[in-house]
Amino acid sequence: MTYDFGEVLSRAWQITWKHKVLWIIGILFAFFMSIMFPLMFSPLLFPVLAGNSRMDSMLAFLVGFIIIFSVYMLVLYPTSVLTQTSLTLGVLNAHEDNEHLSARELIKRSLPFFWRVLGLTLLFQVAMMLVVFGIQIVIFLLTILTLGVGAICAMPLTALMYPALYGAIVLMEQTMNGIVVDNMTVMDAAKQGWNLVRNNLMTIALMALVIYLGIGLIAGIAVLPIMIPFFILPLSFMEHQTNWMMLSISVLCLVLFIPLFTLINGFSTIFSKSAWVLTYLRLTRSPKAQSLLAEATP
C-alpha cells in the first residue's frame, strides 16, 4: 500500500471540518489553555501593585497567584489526556463512519485509556526534561572549562534539540495511537510506535514537517500582529512610572488574543490529531506494515 500524503491530509481536513463534536472538545481545551496567558502576564502587574498598594496586598497577590497557577498546572495534564484520547476516538469513529457520538460519550469511552495515556505523557515529560537538563549541563561545563569557546562549539548540539524534540512528540503520538486505537499496553504501544517510525522514517518525517511547520507558520502569521504589544508590555513600568496607555493597549490585545488563539489552536489540534491517527491507520493496516511489525516484534 502506497502512502498518499494528499489523501491523508484531505481526509484529515474533511474530518476536522465536518464533525462538529470534535470542535467542542478541541476548542474547549484550547480555551482552557489560553487561560495560561493571563496567568503568565499577571506577574508583570506586580510593579503597579507595588506602587499603589500596601505590602500585605502584594503578598496576598503573590500567594494567590502561586496557588492559582499550581492548581491550573495540576488540572492541565489530566485535561490534556482526556482531550487527546477523546479526539483520537472521535477521529477513529469519523473515519470508520460509525454512529454519531456526543462529546460526553467520547469522553466516557476514553476513560479506560486515561491512566495509560497519562503515564505515557508523564514519562515523556520527565524523559525530555532529563535530556534537556543533561545537554544544558554539558554546555555549562564546556563553557567553564574552555572559557566560553565550548559554548560556541556546542551550538550545533543545541540546534539538534529541536528535531529531537519533535521526533519524540511524533513517537509519543504513535504510541498513544497504539494505546487508544488498538488497546495496547504502554510498553507494547511504545515498541510498535518505535518500529513504525523506524520503518517509515521518511514518510513520518515529511508528515511531521507538513503538520508542525505548516500549522506553526499559519498560526504564527495569524497571531503575530496581536502579540507585538505583549513584547512592549514591560516598557509600561519603566522609570518607576506606569504608562497606562501602553498597559491598556496590551491588556486589550490580550483580550482579543484569547479567542483568536482558542480558534486557531483548537482547529490545529483537531487537524494534527486527525492526520496522525490516519497516518497510524494507513501504516499499520497495510500488508507490508503488518509483516514489518511482525518481524520487528521479538
DOTI-813648 format. One record per residue (C-alpha): residue number from 1; x, y, z; residue in one letter. Coordinates in steps of 0.02 Angstrom, whole numbers, plus 32768, in hexadecimal, padded with zeros to 4 digits. Example, Ala and Ser with C-alpha at 12.3 -4.5 7.8 and 13.67 -1.06 7.14 Angstrom:
[r 1; [8267; 7F1F; 8186]; "A"],
[r 2; [82AC; 7FCB; 8165]; "S"],
# end
This chain:
[r 1; [8000; 8000; 8000]; "M"],
[r 2; [8048; 80A8; 7FCB]; "T"],
[r 3; [8039; 8135; 8049]; "Y"],
[r 4; [7FDC; 81C6; 7FF8]; "D"],
[r 5; [8003; 826B; 804F]; "F"],
[r 6; [7F7C; 82C8; 7FF1]; "G"],
[r 7; [7EF7; 8248; 801C]; "E"],
[r 8; [7F25; 8248; 80D5]; "V"],
[r 9; [7F2B; 8305; 80E4]; "L"],
[r 10; [7E89; 831F; 8083]; "S"],
[r 11; [7E30; 8299; 80EA]; "R"],
[r 12; [7E74; 82E8; 818A]; "A"],
[r 13; [7E2C; 8390; 8155]; "W"],
[r 14; [7D84; 8341; 812B]; "Q"],
[r 15; [7D7A; 82F2; 81D7]; "I"],
[r 16; [7DB0; 8395; 822A]; "T"],
[r 17; [7D2F; 83FD; 81CD]; "W"],
[r 18; [7C99; 838A; 81C8]; "K"],
[r 19; [7C95; 833F; 8277]; "H"],
[r 20; [7C5F; 83CA; 82EC]; "K"],
[r 21; [7C6C; 835D; 8386]; "V"],
[r 22; [7D28; 8367; 8373]; "L"],
[r 23; [7D19; 8425; 8373]; "W"],
[r 24; [7CCA; 8420; 841F]; "I"],
[r 25; [7D57; 83BA; 846A]; "I"],
[r 26; [7DE8; 840E; 840F]; "G"],
[r 27; [7DAD; 84C2; 8422]; "I"],
[r 28; [7D7C; 84AF; 84D9]; "L"],
[r 29; [7E28; 846A; 8500]; "F"],
[r 30; [7E7A; 84F5; 849C]; "A"],
[r 31; [7E17; 8574; 8501]; "F"],
[r 32; [7E52; 8521; 85A0]; "F"],
[r 33; [7F05; 852E; 8562]; "M"],
[r 34; [7EED; 85E6; 8537]; "S"],
[r 35; [7ED3; 8609; 85F1]; "I"],
[r 36; [7F8F; 85EE; 8601]; "M"],
[r 37; [7FB3; 8693; 85AB]; "F"],
[r 38; [7F5F; 8703; 862C]; "P"],
[r 39; [7FB4; 869B; 86B3]; "L"],
[r 40; [805D; 86B1; 865F]; "M"],
[r 41; [804A; 876D; 864D]; "F"],
[r 42; [7FF9; 8790; 86F5]; "S"],
[r 43; [80A2; 879A; 8751]; "P"],
[r 44; [80C9; 8831; 86E3]; "L"],
[r 45; [8041; 888E; 8741]; "L"],
[r 46; [80A5; 887D; 87E1]; "F"],
[r 47; [80FB; 8928; 87C8]; "P"],
[r 48; [8050; 897A; 87BE]; "V"],
[r 49; [801E; 892A; 8864]; "L"],
[r 50; [80C6; 8958; 88AF]; "A"],
[r 51; [80A8; 8A0F; 8889]; "G"],
[r 52; [7FF2; 8A17; 88BD]; "N"],
[r 53; [7FD9; 8994; 8945]; "S"],
[r 54; [8018; 8962; 89EE]; "R"],
[r 55; [8091; 88D4; 8A0C]; "M"],
[r 56; [8009; 885F; 8A4C]; "D"],
[r 57; [7FA6; 8877; 89A9]; "S"],
[r 58; [803F; 884C; 8941]; "M"],
[r 59; [805F; 87B2; 89AB]; "L"],
[r 60; [7FAA; 877A; 8997]; "A"],
[r 61; [7FB7; 8792; 88DA]; "F"],
[r 62; [8057; 872B; 88D3]; "L"],
[r 63; [8011; 869D; 893D]; "V"],
[r 64; [7F6F; 869D; 88D9]; "G"],
[r 65; [7FCE; 8697; 8836]; "F"],
[r 66; [8038; 8603; 886F]; "I"],
[r 67; [7F9E; 85A1; 88A9]; "I"],
[r 68; [7F39; 85C4; 880B]; "I"],
[r 69; [7FCB; 859B; 8797]; "F"],
[r 70; [7FF1; 84F9; 87F5]; "S"],
[r 71; [7F3B; 84C0; 87EE]; "V"],
[r 72; [7F34; 84EC; 8735]; "Y"],
[r 73; [7FCE; 8484; 870C]; "M"],
[r 74; [7F8C; 83F1; 8772]; "L"],
[r 75; [7EE8; 83F5; 8710]; "V"],
[r 76; [7F3D; 8412; 8668]; "L"],
[r 77; [7F8D; 8365; 8655]; "Y"],
[r 78; [7EF1; 82FB; 8679]; "P"],
[r 79; [7E89; 836F; 860B]; "T"],
[r 80; [7F08; 835F; 857F]; "S"],
[r 81; [7F03; 82A0; 858B]; "V"],
[r 82; [7E45; 829B; 8582]; "L"],
[r 83; [7E49; 8311; 84ED]; "T"],
[r 84; [7ECC; 82AC; 848F]; "Q"],
[r 85; [7E77; 8204; 84AC]; "T"],
[r 86; [7DC9; 824A; 8485]; "S"],
[r 87; [7E05; 8299; 83E3]; "L"],
[r 88; [7E5C; 81F8; 83B0]; "T"],
[r 89; [7DBC; 8195; 83CB]; "L"],
[r 90; [7D57; 821B; 8373]; "G"],
[r 91; [7DC9; 821A; 82DA]; "V"],
[r 92; [7DC6; 815C; 82D6]; "L"],
[r 93; [7D08; 815D; 82E3]; "N"],
[r 94; [7CF9; 81DF; 8258]; "A"],
[r 95; [7D72; 8182; 81E7]; "H"],
[r 96; [7D13; 80DF; 81F8]; "E"],
[r 97; [7C6C; 8138; 81DF]; "D"],
[r 98; [7C23; 80EF; 827E]; "N"],
[r 99; [7B90; 8136; 82DE]; "E"],
[r 100; [7B97; 81EA; 8314]; "H"],
[r 101; [7BDD; 81FD; 83C4]; "L"],
[r 102; [7BC9; 8293; 8435]; "S"],
[r 103; [7C5A; 82E6; 848E]; "A"],
[r 104; [7C21; 8299; 8532]; "R"],
[r 105; [7C1F; 81EA; 84E5]; "E"],
[r 106; [7CCD; 8201; 849C]; "L"],
[r 107; [7D12; 823A; 8543]; "I"],
[r 108; [7CBB; 81A7; 859A]; "K"],
[r 109; [7D05; 812B; 851E]; "R"],
[r 110; [7DB2; 8177; 8535]; "S"],
[r 111; [7DB5; 8157; 85F1]; "L"],
[r 112; [7DFA; 80A3; 85E3]; "P"],
[r 113; [7E94; 80EA; 858C]; "F"],
[r 114; [7EAC; 817A; 8607]; "F"],
[r 115; [7F31; 8133; 867B]; "W"],
[r 116; [7F98; 80E5; 85F0]; "R"],
[r 117; [7F9C; 8185; 858A]; "V"],
[r 118; [7FBD; 81EE; 8626]; "L"],
[r 119; [804F; 817D; 8653]; "G"],
[r 120; [8091; 818B; 85A2]; "L"],
[r 121; [8083; 8249; 85A7]; "T"],
[r 122; [80DC; 8257; 864E]; "L"],
[r 123; [8167; 81E1; 8618]; "L"],
[r 124; [817E; 8247; 857A]; "F"],
[r 125; [8188; 82EA; 85DC]; "Q"],
[r 126; [8203; 82A3; 865A]; "V"],
[r 127; [8270; 8258; 85D1]; "A"],
[r 128; [8275; 82FA; 856E]; "M"],
[r 129; [829D; 835F; 860A]; "M"],
[r 130; [832E; 82EB; 8634]; "L"],
[r 131; [8372; 82F2; 8582]; "V"],
[r 132; [8367; 83B0; 857A]; "V"],
[r 133; [83B1; 83C1; 8628]; "F"],
[r 134; [8441; 834C; 85FA]; "G"],
[r 135; [8468; 83AF; 855C]; "I"],
[r 136; [8464; 8453; 85BD]; "Q"],
[r 137; [84DC; 840A; 8640]; "I"],
[r 138; [8555; 83D3; 85B7]; "V"],
[r 139; [854F; 847F; 8566]; "I"],
[r 140; [8567; 84D4; 860F]; "F"],
[r 141; [85FF; 8469; 8639]; "L"],
[r 142; [864A; 8484; 858C]; "L"],
[r 143; [8631; 853F; 859F]; "T"],
[r 144; [868D; 8542; 8647]; "I"],
[r 145; [871B; 84CE; 8615]; "L"],
[r 146; [873D; 8524; 856E]; "T"],
[r 147; [871B; 85D8; 85A4]; "L"],
[r 148; [8686; 85E7; 8531]; "G"],
[r 149; [86CE; 8593; 8496]; "V"],
[r 150; [8671; 84F1; 84BC]; "G"],
[r 151; [85CA; 854B; 84B9]; "A"],
[r 152; [85E8; 857C; 8404]; "I"],
[r 153; [861A; 84CB; 83D6]; "C"],
[r 154; [857E; 8487; 842E]; "A"],
[r 155; [8505; 84F2; 83C9]; "M"],
[r 156; [84E5; 8466; 834B]; "P"],
[r 157; [84B9; 83F5; 83DE]; "L"],
[r 158; [843A; 8475; 8417]; "T"],
[r 159; [83F2; 8482; 8367]; "A"],
[r 160; [83DA; 83C5; 8363]; "L"],
[r 161; [8369; 83CF; 83FB]; "M"],
[r 162; [82D8; 840F; 8393]; "Y"],
[r 163; [82D2; 8381; 8312]; "P"],
[r 164; [82E8; 8307; 83A2]; "A"],
[r 165; [8259; 8359; 8400]; "L"],
[r 166; [81E2; 834E; 836D]; "Y"],
[r 167; [821B; 829C; 834A]; "G"],
[r 168; [81EF; 826F; 83FD]; "A"],
[r 169; [8144; 82C2; 83E9]; "I"],
[r 170; [8123; 825B; 834D]; "V"],
[r 171; [8157; 81BC; 83A7]; "L"],
[r 172; [80E3; 81E7; 8437]; "M"],
[r 173; [8054; 8206; 83BD]; "E"],
[r 174; [806A; 815C; 836C]; "Q"],
[r 175; [807B; 8109; 8416]; "T"],
[r 176; [7FDA; 815E; 844F]; "M"],
[r 177; [7F83; 8121; 83B1]; "N"],
[r 178; [7FB9; 8070; 83D9]; "G"],
[r 179; [7F6F; 807F; 8488]; "I"],
[r 180; [7EC9; 80CA; 8450]; "V"],
[r 181; [7EAC; 807F; 83A3]; "V"],
[r 182; [7EEC; 7FCF; 83C5]; "D"],
[r 183; [7ED8; 7FCB; 8484]; "N"],
[r 184; [7F8F; 7FA1; 84A3]; "M"],
[r 185; [7FF4; 7FAE; 8541]; "T"],
[r 186; [806D; 8040; 854E]; "V"],
[r 187; [8106; 7FD3; 852E]; "M"],
[r 188; [80B9; 7F77; 849A]; "D"],
[r 189; [807C; 801B; 8450]; "A"],
[r 190; [8128; 806A; 8468]; "A"],
[r 191; [817D; 7FD8; 8411]; "K"],
[r 192; [8103; 7FDF; 8381]; "Q"],
[r 193; [8112; 809D; 8377]; "G"],
[r 194; [81D0; 8090; 836E]; "W"],
[r 195; [81C7; 800B; 82E6]; "N"],
[r 196; [8146; 8072; 8288]; "L"],
[r 197; [81B2; 810E; 8289]; "V"],
[r 198; [8251; 80AD; 8260]; "R"],
[r 199; [8204; 804D; 81CE]; "N"],
[r 200; [81AF; 80E8; 8185]; "N"],
[r 201; [822B; 816F; 81B7]; "L"],
[r 202; [8222; 81D7; 8118]; "M"],
[r 203; [8164; 81D0; 810E]; "T"],
[r 204; [814B; 8202; 81C4]; "I"],
[r 205; [81D3; 8288; 81BC]; "A"],
[r 206; [8180; 82D9; 8126]; "L"],
[r 207; [80D6; 82D1; 8179]; "M"],
[r 208; [811E; 8320; 8217]; "A"],
[r 209; [8165; 83AE; 81AF]; "L"],
[r 210; [80BD; 83CC; 815C]; "V"],
[r 211; [805D; 83C6; 8200]; "I"],
[r 212; [80CF; 8422; 8278]; "Y"],
[r 213; [8128; 849A; 8204]; "L"],
[r 214; [8090; 84BE; 8198]; "G"],
[r 215; [8017; 84D7; 8228]; "I"],
[r 216; [809A; 8536; 828A]; "G"],
[r 217; [80B8; 85B1; 81FC]; "L"],
[r 218; [7FFF; 85CF; 81E0]; "I"],
[r 219; [7FDC; 85E6; 8299]; "A"],
[r 220; [8074; 8656; 82AF]; "G"],
[r 221; [8041; 86C9; 8220]; "I"],
[r 222; [7F91; 86D4; 8265]; "A"],
[r 223; [7FBD; 86FE; 8319]; "V"],
[r 224; [8061; 875E; 8306]; "L"],
[r 225; [8015; 880B; 82EA]; "P"],
[r 226; [7FAC; 87FE; 8388]; "I"],
[r 227; [8041; 87B9; 83EB]; "M"],
[r 228; [80AF; 8852; 83CC]; "I"],
[r 229; [8065; 88B9; 845C]; "P"],
[r 230; [8092; 882D; 84D4]; "F"],
[r 231; [814A; 8844; 84AE]; "F"],
[r 232; [8141; 88FD; 84DA]; "I"],
[r 233; [80DB; 88E0; 8578]; "L"],
[r 234; [8174; 88E8; 85EB]; "P"],
[r 235; [8196; 8997; 85A7]; "L"],
[r 236; [80F6; 89CF; 85FE]; "S"],
[r 237; [814F; 89C5; 86A6]; "F"],
[r 238; [81F4; 8A1A; 867D]; "M"],
[r 239; [8235; 8AB0; 86DE]; "E"],
[r 240; [81C9; 8A81; 8775]; "H"],
[r 241; [812C; 8AC1; 871E]; "Q"],
[r 242; [809C; 8A63; 86D0]; "T"],
[r 243; [8075; 8A8D; 861C]; "N"],
[r 244; [7FBA; 8A6F; 8623]; "W"],
[r 245; [7FA1; 8A87; 8569]; "M"],
[r 246; [801E; 8A00; 853C]; "M"],
[r 247; [7FDD; 898F; 85C6]; "L"],
[r 248; [7F28; 89A5; 858A]; "S"],
[r 249; [7F57; 897B; 84D6]; "I"],
[r 250; [7FB3; 88DF; 8510]; "S"],
[r 251; [7F21; 88A4; 8579]; "V"],
[r 252; [7EA7; 88C5; 84E9]; "L"],
[r 253; [7F16; 885F; 8474]; "C"],
[r 254; [7F18; 87D3; 84F3]; "L"],
[r 255; [7E5A; 87D3; 84F7]; "V"],
[r 256; [7E56; 87C9; 8438]; "L"],
[r 257; [7EE0; 8747; 8434]; "F"],
[r 258; [7E85; 86C7; 84A0]; "I"],
[r 259; [7DF4; 86A1; 8428]; "P"],
[r 260; [7E6A; 86A6; 8391]; "L"],
[r 261; [7EE2; 862D; 83E5]; "F"],
[r 262; [7E50; 85BF; 841B]; "T"],
[r 263; [7E10; 85AB; 8369]; "L"],
[r 264; [7EB9; 8593; 8316]; "I"],
[r 265; [7EFD; 851C; 8399]; "N"],
[r 266; [7E59; 84BB; 83A2]; "G"],
[r 267; [7E51; 849C; 82E7]; "F"],
[r 268; [7F0B; 8477; 82D7]; "S"],
[r 269; [7F00; 83F8; 8365]; "T"],
[r 270; [7E6E; 839F; 8311]; "I"],
[r 271; [7EC2; 83A1; 8266]; "F"],
[r 272; [7F6A; 8362; 82A5]; "S"],
[r 273; [7F17; 82DB; 830C]; "K"],
[r 274; [7EB0; 82A5; 8274]; "S"],
[r 275; [7F4C; 82A0; 8207]; "A"],
[r 276; [7FAF; 8237; 8284]; "W"],
[r 277; [7F21; 81BD; 82A4]; "V"],
[r 278; [7F08; 81A6; 81E8]; "L"],
[r 279; [7FC4; 8191; 81D2]; "T"],
[r 280; [7FC4; 810C; 8258]; "Y"],
[r 281; [7F34; 80B0; 8206]; "L"],
[r 282; [7F81; 80B9; 8157]; "R"],
[r 283; [802B; 8079; 8193]; "L"],
[r 284; [7FEE; 7FEF; 8207]; "T"],
[r 285; [7F5D; 7FAA; 81A0]; "R"],
[r 286; [7FBF; 7F89; 8101]; "S"],
[r 287; [8001; 7ED7; 80E1]; "P"],
[r 288; [80B3; 7F16; 80D2]; "K"],
[r 289; [80A8; 7F70; 8178]; "A"],
[r 290; [8060; 7ED6; 81CD]; "Q"],
[r 291; [80F3; 7E6B; 8193]; "S"],
[r 292; [8175; 7EEE; 81C5]; "L"],
[r 293; [812A; 7F04; 8272]; "L"],
[r 294; [811E; 7E48; 8288]; "A"],
[r 295; [81D5; 7E32; 825B]; "E"],
[r 296; [8208; 7EBE; 82D2]; "A"],
[r 297; [81A7; 7E73; 8365]; "T"],
[r 298; [8210; 7DF5; 83C5]; "P"],
# end
